[in-house]
Amino acid sequence: MYPDKNVGEFFNDHFISVRIDAEDGGAVRRSATKYEANVFPSLLFVHPRGSVISSFIGMHTIPELVHAGQYVRE
């Protein structure tokens, strides 16, 4: 899912990653709407009960992605 091996290993070790194509329609589109993911790409950290813990909008560098994950884990 992640083009960079280090990012993929970090996120796979600490999170359950789900990729959603919000332009696909149907239930997928409703999920994007529920979480107000109306800018693409959006990286959302969602609590198991469904609330958004943190979100990062737009393109980011590899260090920024890892930092975002580390920030949420703290």
QUIDA-V421955 format. One record per run of one state. SS is the DSSP state (h for helix, s for strand, l for the rest). FROM is the first residue (numbers start at 1). TO is the last residue. Records with the same first field share a line. If there is no record, write none. Layout:
SS = FROM-TO, FROM-TO
This chain:
l = 1-4, 15-25, 35-41, 47-51, 58-61, 74-74
h = 5-14, 26-34, 62-73
s = 42-46, 52-57
